[in-house]
Amino acid sequence: MPSRRNFLNKAALVAGSSLLPTLKAFSMDDLLKIGNLGQNKSATALASDEDYWWQIQQAYTVSPQIINLNNGGVSPSPMVVQNAVERYNKLANEAPSYYMWRILDQGREPLRENLAKYGGVSPEEIAINQNATEALDTVIMGLPLQKGDEIIMNRYDYPNMLHAWRQRELREGLKINYVELDLPAEDNDLVVKKYVDLMTPRTKVVHITHIINWNGQILPAKRIAEEAHKRGIEVLVDGAHSFAHLDYKITDLDCDYFGTSLHKWLSAPIGSGMFWVKKEKISKIFPLIPNDKPNSDNIRKFENLGTRPFMIEQAIGQALNFQLAIGNARKEARLRFLKDYWAKEAKKLPKVKMNTSLKAEFSGALAHFGIEGLEAGKIESELFGKFKIHTSPIKWEKLDGVRVTPHVYTTLGDLDRLLEGVQYLTKL
Ligand SMILES: Cc1ncc(COP(=O)(O)O)c(C=O)c1O
């Protein structure tokens, strides 16, 4: 648990790196208060401390009329982040080309440094972009490969990435070999074996989704990556759902490439993402949108987007401050506590099929359940129609039901209401 002094140092580092007074984090006092609360409790003990989490809930502006349990799709930002976007937007509109390209743009390098520090990597390996799709597609489309080269992935990987690899298969004659996963999976030895069994001398890349979006399954990314590296195979990790959700550093995964969205678990503004490439691999990846030196080993070659919303990008800094104020370990423990709170009860109900393992090793905040005799769409529409609970209907491969995703602002009252809804559904 960070001490008060550590927290102050961290906060000062993030805020102090800003070059301009107008770019400083808004309401740092509030963040400091959050950072200081519950200092003497372990992350696990704090996970069920409603007084502490009440403070965090107050930072958000979510609707009291609907209960949003689809934070897996995209997450709201706390007020401090929304305010920053608005401030930067107003500033930019005073003279866009001056304030965006000469003033706000100066925040990019400090932000890169702070994101790198948070991810446990070098700033020279971090590109700031719009989402996980952009990051992962940069590798998928930009890695030089030849006809007959093989890729390993599974059918529960995210559709955008499946589509991108399949386009290369179609155009260039690559071959995708699919791992057949049975979800939920509680045997990591078996999962790793399924990946290893597909590795051949022609395999060039293993694509791993760290947390599968459909049911929240955590895959043993590091173990699969180690097996791939033993055989000279590169590893691309889709961290869209694990970054700022599980407590880890990018280097812990032992991968070569990593992409994530920041508008999911970091609660950064919508349309923000991050891309990490191991330094020695940067030069060989051709950017999606090239600059004048596509073979350069400068990570900034991946940021040649053209005119972009600088207000979105710069407010990532406030979201990062907010995350640091809570702390990764506390956040992971709370998210798992919230999932367990409803899922363990729901699992006991007749007709409920829990499609997510409730063992800590295999899931965090996300869980998927079905109800015998009811299709995904019906469960979702009943939950929304009768209880105003917003979830995500998911019918994918063998899954048929809804995904429920709480976030740090979710209250136990929201989850009690969900349980009422599930109980009602079992009686239909
Ligand atoms: C596992 C996974 N990867 C990638 C993405 C793509 O994220 P984005 O739409 O922010 O690019 C998602 C989005 O839900 C996801 O769940």
The ligand as a Gaussian input file, in Angstrom:
#p B3LYP/6-31G(d) Opt

LIG

0 1
 C      -10.730000      -7.688000     -25.993000
 C      -10.940000      -6.427000     -26.777000
 N       -9.994000      -6.037000     -27.630000
 C      -10.124000      -4.911000     -28.358000
 C      -11.233000      -4.120000     -28.252000
 C      -11.338000      -2.894000     -29.097000
 O      -11.439000      -1.754000     -28.333000
 P      -11.731000      -0.356000     -29.050000
 O      -13.117000      -0.446000     -29.623000
 O      -11.642000       0.627000     -27.955000
 O      -10.715000      -0.205000     -30.095000
 C      -12.244000      -4.481000     -27.358000
 C      -13.444000      -3.649000     -27.210000
 O      -14.395000      -3.962000     -26.548000
 C      -12.081000      -5.664000     -26.601000
 O      -13.040000      -6.069000     -25.749000

